[in-house]
């Protein structure tokens, strides 16, 4: 299956800065900071271009992954509701 | 297993000998990184790539929003059971 099938575009797109993209952007930034530490450079003030680049790439990858996650969840929900619709007998009485 | 133990001992020596846990590599193979002079090509490429990726991300997000709105209009809320 493709990473993002065409029907995933029927879903509302997640906000640009969501949990996934923020977290991976933060992880990319941390990677740049750790690279500074291992190469004995000043941690925050060195390699600003590296920090920005890795944070950007993290945000980008995070956004794509969140879109795919939402698509997978929506697909499972749709199949679940379809099953409930096709088997009303099993779900009619909520008492038991 | 003996090779693994030797490797562990070597790492412990490296960590103990170096002032901090810095990566040490042979001077015959790698150049000394000169952190005093900026690598302007690298800096330019990094900033340029960052700007391009942000532009791509924002453009893709706007396209996604427009495509979703378009499909919502086209569908006209046919399915009322799922949200």
Backbone of each chain as nested JSON, in Angstrom:
{
  "chains": [
    {"id": "A", "residues": [
      {"number": 1, "name": "UNK", "atoms": {"N": [0.842, -1.198, 0.0], "CA": [0.0, 0.0, 0.0], "C": [0.874, 1.244, 0.0]}},
      {"number": 2, "name": "UNK", "atoms": {"N": [0.378, 2.284, -0.664], "CA": [1.129, 3.539, -0.683], "C": [1.195, 4.125, 0.718]}},
      {"number": 3, "name": "UNK", "atoms": {"N": [2.131, 5.026, 0.916], "CA": [2.274, 5.628, 2.242], "C": [1.03, 6.42, 2.613]}},
      {"number": 4, "name": "UNK", "atoms": {"N": [0.5, 7.191, 1.649], "CA": [-0.723, 7.958, 1.878], "C": [-1.652, 7.725, 0.692]}},
      {"number": 5, "name": "UNK", "atoms": {"N": [-2.571, 6.753, 0.778], "CA": [-3.485, 6.503, -0.347], "C": [-4.347, 7.715, -0.646]}},
      {"number": 6, "name": "UNK", "atoms": {"N": [-4.943, 7.715, -1.841], "CA": [-5.678, 8.894, -2.285], "C": [-6.835, 9.198, -1.353]}},
      {"number": 7, "name": "UNK", "atoms": {"N": [-7.501, 8.152, -0.808], "CA": [-8.679, 8.428, 0.013], "C": [-8.297, 9.064, 1.34]}},
      {"number": 8, "name": "UNK", "atoms": {"N": [-7.01, 9.059, 1.688], "CA": [-6.615, 9.734, 2.926], "C": [-6.811, 11.244, 2.793]}},
      {"number": 9, "name": "UNK", "atoms": {"N": [-6.927, 11.743, 1.544], "CA": [-7.129, 13.178, 1.369], "C": [-8.572, 13.592, 1.666]}},
      {"number": 10, "name": "UNK", "atoms": {"N": [-9.461, 12.586, 1.821], "CA": [-10.824, 12.929, 2.21], "C": [-10.923, 13.232, 3.694]}},
      {"number": 11, "name": "UNK", "atoms": {"N": [-9.87, 12.93, 4.435], "CA": [-9.894, 13.195, 5.873], "C": [-9.483, 14.637, 6.126]}},
      {"number": 12, "name": "UNK", "atoms": {"N": [-9.975, 15.252, 7.214], "CA": [-9.488, 16.587, 7.556], "C": [-8.011, 16.511, 7.882]}},
      {"number": 13, "name": "UNK", "atoms": {"N": [-7.191, 17.349, 7.233], "CA": [-5.752, 17.282, 7.499], "C": [-5.445, 17.752, 8.911]}},
      {"number": 14, "name": "UNK", "atoms": {"N": [-4.461, 17.145, 9.576], "CA": [-4.107, 17.584, 10.926], "C": [-3.51, 18.984, 10.885]}},
      {"number": 15, "name": "UNK", "atoms": {"N": [-3.561, 19.728, 11.992], "CA": [-2.927, 21.054, 11.997], "C": [-1.441, 20.914, 11.719]}},
      {"number": 16, "name": "UNK", "atoms": {"N": [-0.854, 21.995, 11.184], "CA": [0.538, 21.946, 10.749], "C": [1.467, 21.575, 11.901]}},
      {"number": 17, "name": "UNK", "atoms": {"N": [1.246, 22.206, 13.056], "CA": [2.069, 21.91, 14.224], "C": [1.25, 21.053, 15.167]}},
      {"number": 18, "name": "UNK", "atoms": {"N": [1.367, 19.725, 14.995], "CA": [0.625, 18.824, 15.857], "C": [1.623, 18.072, 16.72]}},
      {"number": 19, "name": "UNK", "atoms": {"N": [1.064, 17.17, 17.577], "CA": [1.937, 16.475, 18.537], "C": [3.093, 15.763, 17.834]}},
      {"number": 20, "name": "UNK", "atoms": {"N": [2.781, 15.067, 16.726], "CA": [3.812, 14.271, 16.06], "C": [4.901, 15.134, 15.463]}},
      {"number": 21, "name": "UNK", "atoms": {"N": [4.494, 16.197, 14.742], "CA": [5.495, 17.016, 14.068], "C": [6.303, 17.793, 15.098]}},
      {"number": 22, "name": "UNK", "atoms": {"N": [5.644, 18.233, 16.216], "CA": [6.384, 18.949, 17.249], "C": [7.402, 18.034, 17.915]}},
      {"number": 23, "name": "UNK", "atoms": {"N": [6.978, 16.809, 18.206], "CA": [7.876, 15.904, 18.914], "C": [9.059, 15.53, 18.037]}},
      {"number": 24, "name": "UNK", "atoms": {"N": [8.833, 15.2, 16.761], "CA": [9.944, 14.824, 15.891], "C": [10.828, 16.024, 15.579]}},
      {"number": 25, "name": "UNK", "atoms": {"N": [10.221, 17.232, 15.491], "CA": [11.038, 18.425, 15.316], "C": [11.942, 18.635, 16.512]}},
      {"number": 26, "name": "UNK", "atoms": {"N": [11.386, 18.417, 17.712], "CA": [12.182, 18.524, 18.933], "C": [13.29, 17.477, 18.932]}},
      {"number": 27, "name": "UNK", "atoms": {"N": [12.964, 16.249, 18.478], "CA": [13.974, 15.18, 18.426], "C": [15.091, 15.547, 17.442]}},
      {"number": 28, "name": "UNK", "atoms": {"N": [14.716, 16.147, 16.296], "CA": [15.738, 16.577, 15.338], "C": [16.64, 17.641, 15.942]}},
      {"number": 29, "name": "UNK", "atoms": {"N": [16.013, 18.587, 16.684], "CA": [16.801, 19.637, 17.316], "C": [17.754, 19.034, 18.343]}},
      {"number": 30, "name": "UNK", "atoms": {"N": [17.258, 18.076, 19.135], "CA": [18.092, 17.409, 20.126], "C": [19.269, 16.696, 19.454]}},
      {"number": 31, "name": "UNK", "atoms": {"N": [19.003, 16.084, 18.278], "CA": [20.086, 15.408, 17.56], "C": [21.201, 16.394, 17.241]}},
      {"number": 32, "name": "UNK", "atoms": {"N": [20.813, 17.603, 16.784], "CA": [21.826, 18.61, 16.463], "C": [22.586, 19.019, 17.718]}},
      {"number": 33, "name": "UNK", "atoms": {"N": [21.859, 19.177, 18.848], "CA": [22.521, 19.579, 20.093], "C": [23.49, 18.497, 20.568]}},
      {"number": 34, "name": "UNK", "atoms": {"N": [23.055, 17.216, 20.435], "CA": [23.916, 16.114, 20.874], "C": [25.135, 16.015, 19.971]}},
      {"number": 35, "name": "UNK", "atoms": {"N": [24.941, 16.276, 18.664], "CA": [26.083, 16.279, 17.758], "C": [27.078, 17.356, 18.171]}},
      {"number": 36, "name": "UNK", "atoms": {"N": [26.562, 18.542, 18.576], "CA": [27.439, 19.591, 19.097], "C": [28.207, 19.11, 20.309]}},
      {"number": 37, "name": "UNK", "atoms": {"N": [27.504, 18.425, 21.206], "CA": [28.148, 17.973, 22.446], "C": [29.26, 16.972, 22.143]}},
      {"number": 38, "name": "UNK", "atoms": {"N": [28.977, 16.019, 21.241], "CA": [29.979, 14.998, 20.95], "C": [31.195, 15.574, 20.241]}},
      {"number": 39, "name": "UNK", "atoms": {"N": [31.014, 16.648, 19.486], "CA": [32.149, 17.247, 18.797], "C": [32.723, 18.423, 19.552]}},
      {"number": 40, "name": "UNK", "atoms": {"N": [32.378, 18.517, 20.834], "CA": [32.96, 19.496, 21.752], "C": [32.803, 20.915, 21.224]}},
      {"number": 41, "name": "UNK", "atoms": {"N": [31.578, 21.25, 20.757], "CA": [31.258, 22.619, 20.368], "C": [30.29, 23.174, 21.4]}},
      {"number": 42, "name": "UNK", "atoms": {"N": [30.162, 24.522, 21.478], "CA": [29.149, 25.071, 22.398], "C": [27.775, 24.561, 21.991]}},
      {"number": 43, "name": "UNK", "atoms": {"N": [27.034, 24.048, 22.967], "CA": [25.881, 23.21, 22.629], "C": [24.792, 23.993, 21.913]}},
      {"number": 44, "name": "UNK", "atoms": {"N": [24.39, 25.16, 22.446], "CA": [23.268, 25.88, 21.851], "C": [23.704, 26.865, 20.779]}},
      {"number": 45, "name": "UNK", "atoms": {"N": [24.896, 27.446, 20.974], "CA": [25.258, 28.563, 20.098], "C": [25.919, 28.104, 18.808]}},
      {"number": 46, "name": "UNK", "atoms": {"N": [26.351, 26.838, 18.727], "CA": [27.057, 26.372, 17.535], "C": [26.08, 25.705, 16.571]}},
      {"number": 47, "name": "UNK", "atoms": {"N": [26.385, 25.842, 15.281], "CA": [25.633, 25.091, 14.279], "C": [24.155, 25.388, 14.265]}},
      {"number": 48, "name": "UNK", "atoms": {"N": [23.8, 26.691, 14.302], "CA": [22.376, 27.057, 14.289], "C": [21.728, 26.517, 13.017]}},
      {"number": 49, "name": "UNK", "atoms": {"N": [22.488, 26.57, 11.899], "CA": [21.911, 26.109, 10.637], "C": [21.603, 24.622, 10.709]}},
      {"number": 50, "name": "UNK", "atoms": {"N": [22.451, 23.871, 11.443], "CA": [22.229, 22.435, 11.597], "C": [20.991, 22.191, 12.443]}},
      {"number": 51, "name": "UNK", "atoms": {"N": [20.858, 22.989, 13.548], "CA": [19.711, 22.805, 14.437], "C": [18.416, 23.064, 13.673]}},
      {"number": 52, "name": "UNK", "atoms": {"N": [18.422, 24.173, 12.899], "CA": [17.199, 24.523, 12.166], "C": [16.888, 23.454, 11.133]}},
      {"number": 53, "name": "UNK", "atoms": {"N": [17.922, 22.974, 10.416], "CA": [17.678, 21.984, 9.364], "C": [17.104, 20.702, 9.936]}},
      {"number": 54, "name": "UNK", "atoms": {"N": [17.706, 20.197, 11.02], "CA": [17.234, 18.925, 11.578], "C": [15.847, 19.072, 12.195]}},
      {"number": 55, "name": "UNK", "atoms": {"N": [15.584, 20.234, 12.845], "CA": [14.245, 20.45, 13.399], "C": [13.21, 20.498, 12.283]}},
      {"number": 56, "name": "UNK", "atoms": {"N": [13.572, 21.177, 11.169], "CA": [12.649, 21.255, 10.036], "C": [12.346, 19.876, 9.474]}},
      {"number": 57, "name": "UNK", "atoms": {"N": [13.404, 19.082, 9.264], "CA": [13.193, 17.74, 8.713], "C": [12.343, 16.906, 9.657]}},
      {"number": 58, "name": "UNK", "atoms": {"N": [12.567, 17.078, 10.98], "CA": [11.754, 16.356, 11.952], "C": [10.29, 16.727, 11.85]}},
      {"number": 59, "name": "UNK", "atoms": {"N": [10.011, 18.049, 11.735], "CA": [8.623, 18.494, 11.607], "C": [7.989, 17.911, 10.355]}},
      {"number": 60, "name": "UNK", "atoms": {"N": [8.737, 17.926, 9.253], "CA": [8.195, 17.431, 7.993], "C": [7.827, 15.956, 8.102]}},
      {"number": 61, "name": "UNK", "atoms": {"N": [8.792, 15.149, 8.591], "CA": [8.547, 13.704, 8.712], "C": [7.406, 13.449, 9.691]}},
      {"number": 62, "name": "UNK", "atoms": {"N": [7.367, 14.234, 10.794], "CA": [6.309, 14.055, 11.782], "C": [4.937, 14.327, 11.199]}},
      {"number": 63, "name": "UNK", "atoms": {"N": [4.834, 15.386, 10.39], "CA": [3.557, 15.719, 9.774], "C": [3.075, 14.582, 8.874]}},
      {"number": 64, "name": "UNK", "atoms": {"N": [3.981, 14.04, 8.036], "CA": [3.58, 12.944, 7.148], "C": [3.152, 11.712, 7.952]}},
      {"number": 65, "name": "UNK", "atoms": {"N": [3.895, 11.422, 9.028], "CA": [3.559, 10.252, 9.835], "C": [2.213, 10.424, 10.524]}},
      {"number": 66, "name": "UNK", "atoms": {"N": [1.921, 11.656, 11.017], "CA": [0.634, 11.879, 11.679], "C": [-0.498, 11.719, 10.678]}},
      {"number": 67, "name": "UNK", "atoms": {"N": [-0.276, 12.199, 9.442], "CA": [-1.322, 12.024, 8.426], "C": [-1.591, 10.548, 8.202]}},
      {"number": 68, "name": "UNK", "atoms": {"N": [-0.529, 9.759, 8.119], "CA": [-0.724, 8.324, 7.88], "C": [-1.413, 7.68, 9.088]}},
      {"number": 69, "name": "UNK", "atoms": {"N": [-1.002, 8.09, 10.308], "CA": [-1.626, 7.542, 11.52], "C": [-3.121, 7.811, 11.519]}},
      {"number": 70, "name": "UNK", "atoms": {"N": [-3.504, 9.068, 11.21], "CA": [-4.926, 9.398, 11.216], "C": [-5.661, 8.578, 10.164]}},
      {"number": 71, "name": "UNK", "atoms": {"N": [-5.016, 8.359, 9.014], "CA": [-5.662, 7.552, 7.974], "C": [-5.866, 6.123, 8.454]}},
      {"number": 72, "name": "UNK", "atoms": {"N": [-4.848, 5.521, 9.09], "CA": [-4.974, 4.127, 9.559], "C": [-6.09, 4.024, 10.589]}},
      {"number": 73, "name": "UNK", "atoms": {"N": [-6.135, 4.994, 11.525], "CA": [-7.18, 4.958, 12.547], "C": [-8.555, 5.116, 11.929]}},
      {"number": 74, "name": "UNK", "atoms": {"N": [-8.681, 6.048, 10.95], "CA": [-9.979, 6.258, 10.319], "C": [-10.415, 5.011, 9.559]}},
      {"number": 75, "name": "UNK", "atoms": {"N": [-9.466, 4.342, 8.938], "CA": [-9.791, 3.124, 8.173], "C": [-10.331, 2.049, 9.11]}},
      {"number": 76, "name": "UNK", "atoms": {"N": [-9.657, 1.874, 10.245], "CA": [-10.107, 0.856, 11.199], "C": [-11.485, 1.217, 11.742]}},
      {"number": 77, "name": "UNK", "atoms": {"N": [-11.693, 2.532, 12.036], "CA": [-13.002, 2.962, 12.532], "C": [-14.09, 2.688, 11.507]}},
      {"number": 78, "name": "UNK", "atoms": {"N": [-13.787, 2.961, 10.24], "CA": [-14.789, 2.752, 9.206], "C": [-15.163, 1.286, 9.116]}},
      {"number": 79, "name": "UNK", "atoms": {"N": [-14.127, 0.406, 9.165], "CA": [-14.418, -1.031, 9.096], "C": [-15.224, -1.478, 10.3]}},
      {"number": 80, "name": "UNK", "atoms": {"N": [-14.909, -0.883, 11.471], "CA": [-15.647, -1.237, 12.683], "C": [-17.111, -0.854, 12.549]}},
      {"number": 81, "name": "UNK", "atoms": {"N": [-17.371, 0.383, 12.095], "CA": [-18.757, 0.83, 11.979], "C": [-19.512, 0.054, 10.912]}},
      {"number": 82, "name": "UNK", "atoms": {"N": [-18.79, -0.315, 9.829], "CA": [-19.423, -1.136, 8.804], "C": [-19.842, -2.474, 9.387]}},
      {"number": 83, "name": "UNK", "atoms": {"N": [-18.963, -3.076, 10.203], "CA": [-19.288, -4.364, 10.811], "C": [-20.492, -4.223, 11.726]}},
      {"number": 84, "name": "UNK", "atoms": {"N": [-20.519, -3.139, 12.52], "CA": [-21.655, -2.937, 13.439], "C": [-22.939, -2.775, 12.641]}},
      {"number": 85, "name": "UNK", "atoms": {"N": [-22.83, -2.074, 11.497], "CA": [-24.013, -1.855, 10.669], "C": [-24.522, -3.171, 10.079]}},
      {"number": 86, "name": "UNK", "atoms": {"N": [-23.574, -4.082, 9.725], "CA": [-23.975, -5.33, 9.086], "C": [-24.436, -6.385, 10.093]}},
      {"number": 87, "name": "UNK", "atoms": {"N": [-24.134, -6.192, 11.368], "CA": [-24.532, -7.172, 12.382], "C": [-25.313, -6.477, 13.481]}},
      {"number": 88, "name": "UNK", "atoms": {"N": [-26.494, -5.94, 13.17], "CA": [-27.241, -5.185, 14.184], "C": [-27.694, -6.073, 15.343]}},
      {"number": 89, "name": "UNK", "atoms": {"N": [-27.893, -7.37, 15.053], "CA": [-28.394, -8.269, 16.102], "C": [-27.399, -8.314, 17.272]}},
      {"number": 90, "name": "UNK", "atoms": {"N": [-26.124, -8.346, 16.938], "CA": [-25.132, -8.465, 18.009], "C": [-25.013, -7.203, 18.833]}},
      {"number": 91, "name": "UNK", "atoms": {"N": [-25.474, -6.085, 18.285], "CA": [-25.246, -4.821, 18.991], "C": [-26.521, -4.134, 19.416]}},
      {"number": 92, "name": "UNK", "atoms": {"N": [-27.671, -4.818, 19.226], "CA": [-28.945, -4.152, 19.492], "C": [-29.118, -3.86, 20.978]}},
      {"number": 93, "name": "UNK", "atoms": {"N": [-29.131, -4.936, 21.794], "CA": [-29.428, -4.72, 23.207], "C": [-28.141, -4.338, 23.92]}},
      {"number": 94, "name": "UNK", "atoms": {"N": [-28.104, -3.12, 24.45], "CA": [-26.901, -2.689, 25.141], "C": [-26.854, -3.229, 26.578]}},
      {"number": 95, "name": "UNK", "atoms": {"N": [-27.988, -3.871, 27.021], "CA": [-28.007, -4.419, 28.371], "C": [-27.27, -5.754, 28.412]}},
      {"number": 96, "name": "UNK", "atoms": {"N": [-27.221, -6.435, 27.279], "CA": [-26.485, -7.706, 27.408], "C": [-26.559, -8.532, 26.173]}}
    ]},
    {"id": "B", "residues": [
      {"number": 1, "name": "UNK", "atoms": {"N": [33.058, -13.872, 21.303], "CA": [32.824, -13.231, 22.613], "C": [34.102, -12.54, 23.099]}},
      {"number": 2, "name": "UNK", "atoms": {"N": [35.237, -13.143, 22.782], "CA": [36.509, -12.519, 23.191], "C": [36.684, -11.179, 22.478]}},
      {"number": 3, "name": "UNK", "atoms": {"N": [36.279, -11.157, 21.191], "CA": [36.384, -9.899, 20.418], "C": [35.497, -8.832, 21.045]}},
      {"number": 4, "name": "UNK", "atoms": {"N": [34.307, -9.26, 21.498], "CA": [33.398, -8.295, 22.113], "C": [33.978, -7.721, 23.394]}},
      {"number": 5, "name": "UNK", "atoms": {"N": [34.603, -8.629, 24.2], "CA": [35.204, -8.159, 25.464], "C": [36.346, -7.196, 25.18]}},
      {"number": 6, "name": "UNK", "atoms": {"N": [37.14, -7.516, 24.132], "CA": [38.246, -6.637, 23.772], "C": [37.714, -5.267, 23.363]}},
      {"number": 7, "name": "UNK", "atoms": {"N": [36.607, -5.273, 22.603], "CA": [36.022, -3.996, 22.148], "C": [35.561, -3.18, 23.344]}},
      {"number": 8, "name": "UNK", "atoms": {"N": [34.918, -3.854, 24.315], "CA": [34.432, -3.139, 25.506], "C": [35.602, -2.528, 26.247]}},
      {"number": 9, "name": "UNK", "atoms": {"N": [36.694, -3.309, 26.385], "CA": [37.86, -2.783, 27.096], "C": [38.435, -1.585, 26.352]}},
      {"number": 10, "name": "UNK", "atoms": {"N": [38.434, -1.672, 25.001], "CA": [38.97, -0.561, 24.215], "C": [38.131, 0.694, 24.408]}},
      {"number": 11, "name": "UNK", "atoms": {"N": [36.795, 0.534, 24.426], "CA": [35.91, 1.688, 24.611], "C": [36.13, 2.314, 25.984]}},
      {"number": 12, "name": "UNK", "atoms": {"N": [36.313, 1.432, 27.01], "CA": [36.508, 1.977, 28.355], "C": [37.798, 2.778, 28.407]}},
      {"number": 13, "name": "UNK", "atoms": {"N": [38.876, 2.273, 27.725], "CA": [40.13, 3.02, 27.687], "C": [39.933, 4.364, 27.014]}},
      {"number": 14, "name": "UNK", "atoms": {"N": [39.199, 4.346, 25.874], "CA": [38.956, 5.594, 25.135], "C": [38.221, 6.582, 26.017]}},
      {"number": 15, "name": "UNK", "atoms": {"N": [37.168, 6.099, 26.678], "CA": [36.368, 7.004, 27.505], "C": [37.183, 7.523, 28.671]}},
      {"number": 16, "name": "UNK", "atoms": {"N": [38.057, 6.675, 29.208], "CA": [38.853, 7.111, 30.352], "C": [39.932, 8.087, 29.907]}},
      {"number": 17, "name": "UNK", "atoms": {"N": [40.541, 7.837, 28.714], "CA": [41.663, 8.663, 28.281], "C": [41.187, 10.016, 27.78]}},
      {"number": 18, "name": "UNK", "atoms": {"N": [40.07, 10.04, 27.027], "CA": [39.614, 11.314, 26.456], "C": [39.116, 12.226, 27.561]}},
      {"number": 19, "name": "UNK", "atoms": {"N": [39.206, 13.556, 27.344], "CA": [38.726, 14.492, 28.38], "C": [37.241, 14.319, 28.635]}},
      {"number": 20, "name": "UNK", "atoms": {"N": [36.472, 14.039, 27.594], "CA": [35.056, 13.733, 27.785], "C": [34.733, 12.614, 26.809]}},
      {"number": 21, "name": "UNK", "atoms": {"N": [33.48, 12.242, 26.668], "CA": [33.179, 11.13, 25.769], "C": [33.157, 11.66, 24.344]}},
      {"number": 22, "name": "UNK", "atoms": {"N": [34.318, 12.056, 23.814], "CA": [34.369, 12.557, 22.44], "C": [34.718, 11.417, 21.507]}},
      {"number": 23, "name": "UNK", "atoms": {"N": [34.205, 11.469, 20.289], "CA": [34.577, 10.475, 19.287], "C": [36.008, 10.75, 18.847]}},
      {"number": 24, "name": "UNK", "atoms": {"N": [36.848, 9.728, 18.905], "CA": [38.221, 9.909, 18.444], "C": [38.422, 9.078, 17.196]}},
      {"number": 25, "name": "UNK", "atoms": {"N": [38.974, 9.699, 16.179], "CA": [39.196, 8.989, 14.926], "C": [40.639, 9.192, 14.503]}},
      {"number": 26, "name": "UNK", "atoms": {"N": [41.149, 8.298, 13.676], "CA": [42.549, 8.372, 13.288], "C": [42.795, 9.61, 12.444]}},
      {"number": 27, "name": "UNK", "atoms": {"N": [43.897, 10.309, 12.726], "CA": [44.212, 11.529, 11.983], "C": [44.635, 11.215, 10.558]}},
      {"number": 28, "name": "UNK", "atoms": {"N": [44.956, 9.939, 10.281], "CA": [45.368, 9.609, 8.918], "C": [44.177, 9.577, 7.973]}},
      {"number": 29, "name": "UNK", "atoms": {"N": [42.979, 9.423, 8.557], "CA": [41.811, 9.18, 7.718], "C": [40.926, 10.422, 7.62]}},
      {"number": 30, "name": "UNK", "atoms": {"N": [40.819, 11.216, 8.681], "CA": [39.882, 12.339, 8.673], "C": [40.644, 13.643, 8.829]}},
      {"number": 31, "name": "UNK", "atoms": {"N": [40.003, 14.708, 8.307], "CA": [40.589, 16.036, 8.447], "C": [40.212, 16.622, 9.79]}},
      {"number": 32, "name": "UNK", "atoms": {"N": [41.006, 17.554, 10.246], "CA": [40.699, 18.273, 11.47], "C": [39.545, 19.229, 11.158]}},
      {"number": 33, "name": "UNK", "atoms": {"N": [38.389, 19.13, 11.849], "CA": [37.316, 20.078, 11.537], "C": [37.673, 21.457, 12.061]}},
      {"number": 34, "name": "UNK", "atoms": {"N": [37.587, 22.465, 11.208], "CA": [37.936, 23.811, 11.631], "C": [36.647, 24.529, 11.996]}},
      {"number": 35, "name": "UNK", "atoms": {"N": [36.357, 24.574, 13.293], "CA": [35.09, 25.178, 13.709], "C": [35.178, 26.69, 13.784]}},
      {"number": 36, "name": "UNK", "atoms": {"N": [36.379, 27.269, 13.647], "CA": [36.501, 28.717, 13.747], "C": [35.982, 29.38, 12.481]}},
      {"number": 37, "name": "UNK", "atoms": {"N": [36.275, 28.775, 11.307], "CA": [35.808, 29.38, 10.055], "C": [34.556, 28.67, 9.582]}},
      {"number": 38, "name": "UNK", "atoms": {"N": [33.471, 29.418, 9.394], "CA": [32.229, 28.76, 8.992], "C": [32.35, 28.164, 7.594]}},
      {"number": 39, "name": "UNK", "atoms": {"N": [31.747, 27.014, 7.429], "CA": [31.678, 26.374, 6.123], "C": [30.486, 26.979, 5.408]}},
      {"number": 40, "name": "UNK", "atoms": {"N": [30.718, 28.115, 4.714], "CA": [29.607, 28.909, 4.205], "C": [28.733, 28.14, 3.228]}},
      {"number": 41, "name": "UNK", "atoms": {"N": [29.376, 27.238, 2.449], "CA": [28.576, 26.43, 1.519], "C": [27.589, 25.567, 2.294]}},
      {"number": 42, "name": "UNK", "atoms": {"N": [28.1, 24.921, 3.358], "CA": [27.226, 24.074, 4.175], "C": [26.117, 24.868, 4.827]}},
      {"number": 43, "name": "UNK", "atoms": {"N": [26.485, 26.062, 5.339], "CA": [25.484, 26.905, 6.009], "C": [24.404, 27.317, 5.014]}},
      {"number": 44, "name": "UNK", "atoms": {"N": [24.862, 27.757, 3.811], "CA": [23.89, 28.179, 2.797], "C": [22.968, 27.046, 2.392]}},
      {"number": 45, "name": "UNK", "atoms": {"N": [23.563, 25.86, 2.166], "CA": [22.751, 24.71, 1.775], "C": [21.761, 24.351, 2.871]}},
      {"number": 46, "name": "UNK", "atoms": {"N": [22.207, 24.411, 4.131], "CA": [21.317, 24.032, 5.241], "C": [20.141, 24.998, 5.326]}},
      {"number": 47, "name": "UNK", "atoms": {"N": [20.443, 26.317, 5.284], "CA": [19.346, 27.294, 5.364], "C": [18.437, 27.192, 4.158]}},
      {"number": 48, "name": "UNK", "atoms": {"N": [19.044, 27.009, 2.968], "CA": [18.228, 26.902, 1.761], "C": [17.314, 25.69, 1.817]}},
      {"number": 49, "name": "UNK", "atoms": {"N": [17.884, 24.552, 2.243], "CA": [17.065, 23.342, 2.338], "C": [15.962, 23.512, 3.365]}},
      {"number": 50, "name": "UNK", "atoms": {"N": [16.275, 24.154, 4.495], "CA": [15.242, 24.365, 5.529], "C": [14.11, 25.206, 4.971]}},
      {"number": 51, "name": "UNK", "atoms": {"N": [14.466, 26.313, 4.273], "CA": [13.423, 27.179, 3.719], "C": [12.578, 26.404, 2.715]}},
      {"number": 52, "name": "UNK", "atoms": {"N": [13.261, 25.597, 1.859], "CA": [12.524, 24.831, 0.853], "C": [11.576, 23.829, 1.51]}},
      {"number": 53, "name": "UNK", "atoms": {"N": [12.061, 23.141, 2.564], "CA": [11.224, 22.123, 3.204], "C": [10.041, 22.768, 3.915]}},
      {"number": 54, "name": "UNK", "atoms": {"N": [10.265, 23.931, 4.571], "CA": [9.132, 24.622, 5.211], "C": [8.115, 25.053, 4.164]}},
      {"number": 55, "name": "UNK", "atoms": {"N": [8.626, 25.617, 3.044], "CA": [7.712, 26.019, 1.979], "C": [6.906, 24.849, 1.474]}},
      {"number": 56, "name": "UNK", "atoms": {"N": [7.586, 23.708, 1.264], "CA": [6.901, 22.504, 0.787], "C": [5.841, 22.062, 1.78]}},
      {"number": 57, "name": "UNK", "atoms": {"N": [6.196, 22.104, 3.084], "CA": [5.272, 21.65, 4.125], "C": [4.027, 22.53, 4.16]}},
      {"number": 58, "name": "UNK", "atoms": {"N": [4.23, 23.865, 4.147], "CA": [3.085, 24.775, 4.227], "C": [2.221, 24.625, 2.984]}},
      {"number": 59, "name": "UNK", "atoms": {"N": [2.883, 24.521, 1.808], "CA": [2.123, 24.371, 0.558], "C": [1.296, 23.091, 0.593]}},
      {"number": 60, "name": "UNK", "atoms": {"N": [1.93, 21.99, 1.054], "CA": [1.215, 20.714, 1.075], "C": [0.045, 20.781, 2.043]}},
      {"number": 61, "name": "UNK", "atoms": {"N": [0.247, 21.449, 3.206], "CA": [-0.84, 21.55, 4.173], "C": [-2.012, 22.317, 3.58]}},
      {"number": 62, "name": "UNK", "atoms": {"N": [-1.708, 23.458, 2.911], "CA": [-2.801, 24.238, 2.305], "C": [-3.512, 23.436, 1.228]}},
      {"number": 63, "name": "UNK", "atoms": {"N": [-2.737, 22.691, 0.425], "CA": [-3.361, 21.855, -0.608], "C": [-4.256, 20.801, 0.023]}},
      {"number": 64, "name": "UNK", "atoms": {"N": [-3.774, 20.198, 1.141], "CA": [-4.579, 19.18, 1.817], "C": [-5.894, 19.765, 2.298]}},
      {"number": 65, "name": "UNK", "atoms": {"N": [-5.828, 20.979, 2.892], "CA": [-7.044, 21.606, 3.407], "C": [-8.015, 21.867, 2.263]}},
      {"number": 66, "name": "UNK", "atoms": {"N": [-7.489, 22.411, 1.151], "CA": [-8.383, 22.723, 0.02], "C": [-8.988, 21.456, -0.558]}},
      {"number": 67, "name": "UNK", "atoms": {"N": [-8.197, 20.394, -0.668], "CA": [-8.705, 19.137, -1.229], "C": [-9.786, 18.56, -0.326]}},
      {"number": 68, "name": "UNK", "atoms": {"N": [-9.569, 18.645, 1.004], "CA": [-10.573, 18.141, 1.936], "C": [-11.872, 18.92, 1.798]}},
      {"number": 69, "name": "UNK", "atoms": {"N": [-11.772, 20.263, 1.739], "CA": [-12.985, 21.073, 1.601], "C": [-13.706, 20.738, 0.299]}},
      {"number": 70, "name": "UNK", "atoms": {"N": [-12.92, 20.574, -0.774], "CA": [-13.511, 20.281, -2.08], "C": [-14.266, 18.956, -2.029]}},
      {"number": 71, "name": "UNK", "atoms": {"N": [-13.639, 17.937, -1.408], "CA": [-14.289, 16.628, -1.368], "C": [-15.52, 16.659, -0.469]}},
      {"number": 72, "name": "UNK", "atoms": {"N": [-15.467, 17.481, 0.576], "CA": [-16.629, 17.588, 1.452], "C": [-17.794, 18.178, 0.677]}},
      {"number": 73, "name": "UNK", "atoms": {"N": [-17.506, 19.223, -0.129], "CA": [-18.571, 19.826, -0.938], "C": [-19.141, 18.798, -1.906]}},
      {"number": 74, "name": "UNK", "atoms": {"N": [-18.221, 18.061, -2.574], "CA": [-18.667, 17.113, -3.6], "C": [-19.502, 16.004, -2.992]}},
      {"number": 75, "name": "UNK", "atoms": {"N": [-19.139, 15.586, -1.77], "CA": [-19.85, 14.471, -1.155], "C": [-21.226, 14.925, -0.676]}},
      {"number": 76, "name": "UNK", "atoms": {"N": [-21.358, 16.152, -0.204], "CA": [-22.641, 16.689, 0.255], "C": [-23.206, 15.917, 1.42]}},
      {"number": 77, "name": "UNK", "atoms": {"N": [-22.341, 15.417, 2.307], "CA": [-22.793, 14.726, 3.517], "C": [-23.754, 13.593, 3.208]}},
      {"number": 78, "name": "UNK", "atoms": {"N": [-23.349, 12.71, 2.284], "CA": [-24.202, 11.562, 1.948], "C": [-24.283, 10.607, 3.139]}},
      {"number": 79, "name": "UNK", "atoms": {"N": [-23.125, 10.336, 3.737], "CA": [-23.074, 9.358, 4.822], "C": [-23.309, 10.08, 6.137]}},
      {"number": 80, "name": "UNK", "atoms": {"N": [-24.342, 9.691, 6.874], "CA": [-24.678, 10.403, 8.101], "C": [-24.359, 9.589, 9.34]}},
      {"number": 81, "name": "UNK", "atoms": {"N": [-23.864, 8.345, 9.16], "CA": [-23.684, 7.5, 10.343], "C": [-22.35, 7.738, 11.01]}},
      {"number": 82, "name": "UNK", "atoms": {"N": [-21.29, 7.894, 10.202], "CA": [-19.996, 8.205, 10.808], "C": [-19.754, 9.702, 10.692]}},
      {"number": 83, "name": "UNK", "atoms": {"N": [-18.998, 10.243, 11.617], "CA": [-18.779, 11.701, 11.607], "C": [-17.713, 12.067, 10.59]}}
    ]}
  ]
}
